[in-house]
Amino acid sequence: MDNAEFDRALVGAAFALAAERGWREVSVAEAARRADLKLDRARMRFPVRAAVLLRFGRMADAAALALAPKEGPHRDRLFDLLMRRIDVLQAHRAGVLALMRAAPTDPCLAALLTAATLRSMSWMLEGAGISARGPIGRLRCKALLGIWLLVLRAWRDDTSDDMSATMAALDRALTRAERLDGWLHGRRAATEPPPHPPVPEEPAAAPL
């Protein structure tokens, strides 16, 4: 078993445990035992439980970027990338929902997820051909994080097989951003920031 297979197995076991017991009851050692993985290797690759979440975020990014479209409008490319990230969450839905329930009462966990998701949003922007560099790029990342939070809330409540409600929420959010501003096309002047990120009407589920 190579490192990528090992990591997928351990992450999957961790989210399976979260679905059964809640995120607070998950440990790397228990996840390794669940997946019949060697504890010494788990210790080397996942020294703390937070490493499971960081690795999961990178797995979601890689799944999105592996087939990043090279042509078409920036908005459509971004839609494709973000839905591919959602597909990864959907594969571990029950465990991710358990994590989302735990985050609002755990400030350290919420801060970790927010910082990691901002990095992921920069990759999604770059993958769609939109610069995430410099002060304007950082503002774009925050704006996209706001969109991601709104979409996560829709995904949390979406029980359809085809995630139609999630796709509709993402389509509306990107359309609104495109209509309000030109930042999805990289047309903003260097001195003008993109729009403020959308703010959910209620505390959003934890980002990933």
ChimeraX attribute file (.defattr): number of C-alpha atoms within 10 A of each C-alpha:
attribute: neighborCount
match mode: 1-to-1
recipient: residues
	/A:1	8
	/A:2	6
	/A:3	10
	/A:4	9
	/A:5	10
	/A:6	18
	/A:7	21
	/A:8	16
	/A:9	18
	/A:10	25
	/A:11	24
	/A:12	21
	/A:13	23
	/A:14	27
	/A:15	26
	/A:16	22
	/A:17	22
	/A:18	24
	/A:19	19
	/A:20	13
	/A:21	13
	/A:22	20
	/A:23	22
	/A:24	13
	/A:25	11
	/A:26	19
	/A:27	17
	/A:28	23
	/A:29	21
	/A:30	17
	/A:31	25
	/A:32	24
	/A:33	15
	/A:34	16
	/A:35	17
	/A:36	12
	/A:37	18
	/A:38	12
	/A:39	16
	/A:40	11
	/A:41	13
	/A:42	19
	/A:43	13
	/A:44	9
	/A:45	17
	/A:46	21
	/A:47	13
	/A:48	14
	/A:49	14
	/A:50	15
	/A:51	14
	/A:52	22
	/A:53	21
	/A:54	17
	/A:55	16
	/A:56	20
	/A:57	22
	/A:58	16
	/A:59	18
	/A:60	21
	/A:61	23
	/A:62	16
	/A:63	17
	/A:64	24
	/A:65	20
	/A:66	11
	/A:67	12
	/A:68	19
	/A:69	18
	/A:70	11
	/A:71	10
	/A:72	9
	/A:73	13
	/A:74	21
	/A:75	20
	/A:76	16
	/A:77	20
	/A:78	25
	/A:79	17
	/A:80	20
	/A:81	25
	/A:82	22
	/A:83	17
	/A:84	21
	/A:85	21
	/A:86	23
	/A:87	16
	/A:88	17
	/A:89	20
	/A:90	16
	/A:91	11
	/A:92	18
	/A:93	18
	/A:94	19
	/A:95	24
	/A:96	24
	/A:97	21
	/A:98	20
	/A:99	24
	/A:100	22
	/A:101	15
	/A:102	19
	/A:103	21
	/A:104	15
	/A:105	10
	/A:106	11
	/A:107	11
	/A:108	11
	/A:109	16
	/A:110	20
	/A:111	14
	/A:112	17
	/A:113	20
	/A:114	16
	/A:115	12
	/A:116	17
	/A:117	24
	/A:118	21
	/A:119	19
	/A:120	22
	/A:121	22
	/A:122	22
	/A:123	21
	/A:124	27
	/A:125	24
	/A:126	17
	/A:127	23
	/A:128	27
	/A:129	21
	/A:130	22
	/A:131	21
	/A:132	21
	/A:133	14
	/A:134	10
	/A:135	12
	/A:136	20
	/A:137	20
	/A:138	19
	/A:139	18
	/A:140	28
	/A:141	26
	/A:142	22
	/A:143	21
	/A:144	27
	/A:145	23
	/A:146	21
	/A:147	21
	/A:148	24
	/A:149	21
	/A:150	24
	/A:151	27
	/A:152	23
	/A:153	20
	/A:154	21
	/A:155	24
	/A:156	17
	/A:157	11
	/A:158	15
	/A:159	12
	/A:160	10
	/A:161	6
	/A:162	9
	/A:163	17
	/A:164	14
	/A:165	16
	/A:166	23
	/A:167	20
	/A:168	13
	/A:169	19
	/A:170	23
	/A:171	16
	/A:172	14
	/A:173	20
	/A:174	19
	/A:175	15
	/A:176	12
	/A:177	22
	/A:178	15
	/A:179	11
	/A:180	11
	/A:181	16
	/A:182	14
	/A:183	24
	/A:184	25
	/A:185	15
	/A:186	18
	/A:187	11
	/A:188	14
	/A:189	11
	/A:190	10
	/A:191	8
	/A:192	9
	/A:193	16
	/A:194	24
	/A:195	15
	/A:196	13
	/A:197	18
	/A:198	18
	/A:199	14
	/A:200	14
	/A:201	7
	/A:202	8
	/A:203	11
	/A:204	20
	/A:205	24
	/A:206	23
	/A:207	26
	/A:208	27
